[in-house]
């Protein structure tokens, strides 16, 4: 059996880790680095959930908070930095361009 003092120490240590990771996540400005910090925060939260004896919540947190959410952020940042999708018709003029073309009536 684990003594209550040891469990309290683990909970306090996990809370300190969560607080530190959340503070770093808030202060980080680069979205790529922020997604990595959010993954670390997800692991810290999972440790906190294990310390308070909620293993099912910890497993969900590991899956969603440490893997899926940072992955979605990274994919979104990649898509935004890349610009319009490659499948878009880049050679076709837009509706506004066609209206302003000389000699054409819309």
C-alpha positions, 0 to 999 in steps of 0.5 A: 500500500502507498502512504497518503503522503506519497500520493499527495506528493505525486498529485502536487508534483503532477500539478506543478508539471501541468502548471509549468507546461500550461504556462509555457504553452501560453507564452509560446508564440510559434504554432509549431513549437506550441503544438509540441508544448501542448503534447507535453502538456497532454502527457503531464495531464495524463500523469495527473489523472493517473495520480488521482486514480483515473486511468481511463481518463488518462488514456483518453488524454494521452490519445487526444491531448498528446497525439491527435490535437498537436497533429491537427495543429501541425497539419493546419499550420502546414496547410496555412503556410503552404497557401491554396491547395495544389488542386485549385485551378491556378491558371483560371481567372477569377470572376472579378478578373473576367469582369475587368478583362478588356473587350469582354462583357459579363 
